[in-house]
Amino acid sequence: MRYAAITDRLANLGGEKWAVHYAARKKAAAGDDVIELTIGEPDIAVDPELIDICAASMRRGRTHYSTGRGELGLLDALVEKYAPRFPGITRNNVLCFPGTQTALYAVITALAGPGDGVLVGDPYYATYEGVVRAPGAILQPVPLRIEDGFVMQPVDLARAITPQSRVLLLNTPHNPTGSLLDRATLAALGDLAVQHDLWIVCDEVYEDLIFEGKFASPLEIETLRERTVVTSSISKTFAATGFRSGWAVGPADFCTKLLPISETILFGNQPFIADMTEAALRGSFDTAERMRDSYAARAHMISRELAGCSSLKTGKASGGMFIMIDVSGTGLDGEDFAWNLLETQKVAVMPGSSFGENAKSLIRVALTVPDATLSEAVRRIRTFADARAAA
């Protein structure tokens, strides 16, 4: 039987990137004492009040079709959220989606077609390659270096731009590295976008999980607003990953063009989840603050505990849920390190190869386990690295 070309473009870009994670789950199910540091699943529960709001909404009958753009109450809450950085924003600048992932898929599909280039910092989040390749576009990597704190440098972006380039896809705070783009760097990158007539798509899902520095968005820069689309969701800020409630914010004309694509995939998000999201955005919940404090302390602990290990180099994490470690000093690349670590020490981390060519010497460590568990995992990681150095 014959298949559409998209199935070839996305082959090996799905669950295969999480092979170590699935192997670890299998070992744990068999009774092994595995410490899982692979995925960005918050280690605290969604606030019970939000669950109650969601349940009450269902009981009121909010279980029917939504609109293509989204529920009016949620749209208004999003307008309120973004008004300080996007003067003049209205409902026409917002579309609701079931999560950031769906929003990104639709947004990139609207902006890049076969042969078009999408510029992405490498390392990049594991699903970005699939999002780019699905509509036939080409991922154009821009190297992010550990010595630069994994912050995209304008000179590197300038070198990566080609006549085929159409979109600059940013993520701040950054997954997998934890880097943060400051306003000056965003402005410099934006100047290049203006010069080369590029769209800017910025994934800001970790906006409220910053340890060091101040959040900045290209939406705040007036000269970039007409070419900027921001995506985000409640998944990280409110530890509500399973609720799948996200959005895209951008120019009204763009949102008009995007709406038929969204409506072809789905019609908004579920009304009862939209009601919960509206309440989350308008409420005073300390979920993000508690996660931020925990993740910052854990990132500092990892850096401190591995500082004396000559074969490991820890990257700087300014936000998010992860920290990157360069393992090339052990003589292994990230893939071999991750598999050997799992087999010998029962610790599961993500190999850098899941996040791009520039990350092959790295591993990604999640900060989303209790302090004592993470401390034990770091001890095992160092034990394995020291054993490699002594061999």
N, C-alpha and C positions, 0 to 999 in steps of 0.2 A: 504493500500500500504506500501511497505517496503522502508526504507531509509538507506543511508550509515551511519556508526558509527560516522562520523565526525559531523553529525547534532546533535547527542546527546552530543558529547564532547563540542560543542560550544553553546548549549542551555543556555540561560540566560547570555551569555557573550557578547552580542551585545548592542543594544540600551537600554536594561533594566538598565544598569548602569547609564544612563543619565535621569532617571525617573523624578528627581526633575527639571532638565533643561527643559524637555518637558512640565511639569506641569506649570512651570513659563511662558513659551511661550504661553501656552493656556490662562493663566490669563492675560497676557499682551494684547493678541488679543481681550480679552473681555473688555479691557479698564482699567484694574488695573495698578496702578503706580508701576510696578515691576522694581527693579534694578537687572540686570542679571550679576552675577559674576561666571559663570559656566564654559565656554569653553575658550580655548586659541586662540581666534580670534583677531589678532592685530587690534588696534583701529585707525590705519592710513592706507591710501590706498597704493597699490602698485605704484611705481613710474610711472608717465605717459609715460616717455621715454621707459620703458620696454613694456608697452602696445602697443606703437607705433611700436616698433621693432617686436613684435609678429604679429601684424596686417600686417605690411609690408612683413613679411616672408610668411604669407598666400597668400597675393596678388602676390608674386613672384612664387607661385605654390608649396610651401613647405607644401603640404597637403597630401602627399602620404605615403606609408609604410616607416618605419625606418628599421634599422638593429636590430638584436637581442641584440647586445651589446650596441648600442647607436650611435648617430650621431658623426662623426669624430671630428667636431669642438668642441662639448661639451666634448667629451672624452679628447681632448687635453687640454681644459681649466681645467678640473678636475685633470689631470696630473700636470699641473702648480700649482694648488691650494695645492696639497698634497706633492709635491716634497720636500719642506723644512722639512717635518716630516717623509718622506718615500723616502729616497735616492734610486735612481734606478727605481722608479715607471715608468711604461709604460701603454699604453692603455690596455694591457693584465691584468692589476690589477684593472680595473674599469668596472662596469656594470651600465647602467642607468635604472631607474624604474619610474613609475608614483607616486612619493612620498615616504617618509620614510616608511610608513606603508607597502606598497607592498614589498619594499626592505627587511624589517624585516621578513615578512611572507616567502619570498623565501629563505632567508639566514637561518632561523631556520629550515625550511623544509629540507635544504641541510645538516644540522649538527646534527639533533636530530630526532630519530624515536620512535616507540612505546616502552614505558618503560624507555626511556632515561631521565635523569634529566637535567633541565635547572635552574641554580641558578640565582635568581632575588632578588634585594633589595626590601623589603616590608616596606613602601608603594612603589607601582610601578604604571606606567602608565596603565590606564584602559584596553587598548587593549592587553597588554603583555600576559595576561593569555590566551586569545584566540589564539594568535600567537604561544604560546607554546603547547597548547592542540590540535591544529588543526592536526599536524602530529602524535598525540598520545603520545607526550612527557609529562613529569610530571614537574610542576612548583615546584621548591624547594626554599621556601622563606628564605631570609637572613634578620634578623630584622634591620631596620634603626631607631635609637632612636632620639627623639627630643633633649635629653641632649648631644648627639654627633653631633648635627647640621645636623642630618639625613645623615651623611657620613658613608658608609659601613666600618666596622671595620674588619681588617684581622682575628682577633680571632673569630668573628662571622661567617665569611665565612668558616674558617677551620672547625667549628663545623657543618656547614650545608652540607659539601661535603660528598657524599656517593659513593660507587662503581658504582652507576648508573649515576653519574654526568658526563655530556659531555660538557656543555656550561656554561660560566659565562656571563650573559647579563647585561651590565652596561649602564648607561644613565647619561651623564654629560655635562652641568648642568642638574640637575635632575627635571623631572616632576613626581610627583606633588610637591615636597618639596622645590625646588630651591637650593639644596645643590650642592657643587662643589667638585670633586675629584682632589686633588693636585697630583703632580708627585710622591711624596714619597709614598702616599697611593696607587696610581696605581701600582707602582713598587712592593709594598708588596703584593697586591692582585694578581699581575702577577706572583710573585714567587710561590704562591699557585697553580695558573693555570698550571705553568710548572711542579710542583711536581706531580700534579694529571692528567696531560695530558688533560687539558681543552682548548677548544676554547674560545676566548674572543670576544664577539660581543658588540660593543660600539655604542650606539645611541647618536650622537653628534649634533642633530638638533638645539640645543640652544647655540651652540658654540659662537656666536657673541653677546649674550645677557647676559654678565657677569657684575655684579655690583661691586663685591669685590673678589679679588684674580686673579689668572692667569689660563687660560685654559691649560689643559694638556691632551694628548691623548696617549693611549697605543701604537699607531703607532710610537710614538717618541722614544720608548724604544726598542732598537735593538733586545734584547733577546725575546721580545714578538711579533715581527712583523710577524713571520712565523705562528702564531696562532691567529692573530687579524683580524677581519673584522669590518670596520666602516660603518655605514649608516648615511645619512643625506639628506637634501633637501634645496630648496629655500624658503620653506613655512614660516619660522620664520625670517630669516635674511633679506629677501626682502618683508615681509608682503604679500607673494604670495601664501596663503594657497590653493586657488581654482585652481591654475595652475597644481598642482600635478606633480612635477618634482623633482625626487630624484635620489639616487645612492647608490651603495655599492662599497667599496674599500677594497681589501685584497690580499692575495697571488695569484699569477697567476694560480697555480694549482687549488686552490679553485674556482676561477672565471671560469675556464674551466669546472669544475664540476657543478657550479651553472647555467651556460648558458643554458643548455637544460631545466632546471626548469623554468627559466625566459621565454624562447621561448615557453614553453608549456602554460604559462599564457598569454603572450603578446610578442610583438616584439619591444623592446625599448620604448622610449616615442615619442610623436608626434614631427615631425621635426620642426614645427614652435615654439613649446614650448621649444624645445632643443636650437633653435637659441636665444630665449629670455634668457634662462638660461645661455648660453655661454656669452652673453653680460653682464648679471648681475654679473657673476663671474669675468669677466675681466674689469668691469667698476669701477667707483668711486661713489657709491651711499651711501647716509648718512642715509638710512632707519633704519638700525640696531642701529646706534648711537643715533638717536632720540628716538627710542623705549627704548633702554637701559637706557637712562637718565630719561625718564618718569617712567619706571617701578621701577628703583632704588628709586626714590623719593617717589613713592607710597608705596613701601614696607616699607620704613622708616616711612612714615606717619602712616601706620597701626600699626606698632610696638609702635610708640610713643603714639598714641591715646588709645591703649588698655593696655598700661603699668600699669595703675592704676586699672585695672579691675581684681580683685582677682580670678574670676572664669574662666578667659580665659588666655591661655599661648600661645604667638605667637612664631612660629619657626623662625629660621634664614634663610633668603633667600639670596643666593649669586649670583643668576642668574635666567634666565628663565622668566616666565610670571605669576607665582603663589606664594602664601605664605600659609603655613599651620597654623592652630590654633587648639590647644588642648582645647576642650570644656567640658572635663570630670568634671571640677569644677562646672558646672551648674547642675550636676546630670543627664545629658542626654548623650547618645552617639551621634556620628556624624550624624547618620541617623535621629534620632528623632529631634535633634537640627535643621538640615537643613529643615525638613518638617514643624516644628513649626515656624521657622524663616520666611519661605515663607508665611505661613498662617497669622501670626500676624503682620509682619513687611514688607511684600512684597519684601524681599531680597532673591535672589536665589544663593545658594552656593552648591558646590559638597560635599556630605557626604563622609567621609573617607572610608567607606565600599566599595566604588567603586574602591578603590585602594589597597585592600588587608586586611588581617586579622589584621595586625599590625597598621592599620590606623583607626580602628573603633571608636576611641575616638576623631578623628580629623575632621575638615572640610577644604576644599581647596577653597581659595578665588582668583579669577582672578584679575590681575592688569591691565586689558585691557579696562578700561572705563575712561572717563575724570576725572580729579582730583576732581572737585566739586561733581560729581556723586558718586565717591568712598568715599569721605568724608561723604556724607550723608548716604551711606550704612554702613559705620563703626559706625556712630552714632546710626543707627537702630540696628545693631548687639549688641552694648554695652547696649542699652536700653533693648533689650530682655534678655541679660545675667544678667543685674542688677535686672530685674523683677523676674527672676528665683531665684536669690540669696535671694531676699526679701520675697519670697513666703514661 
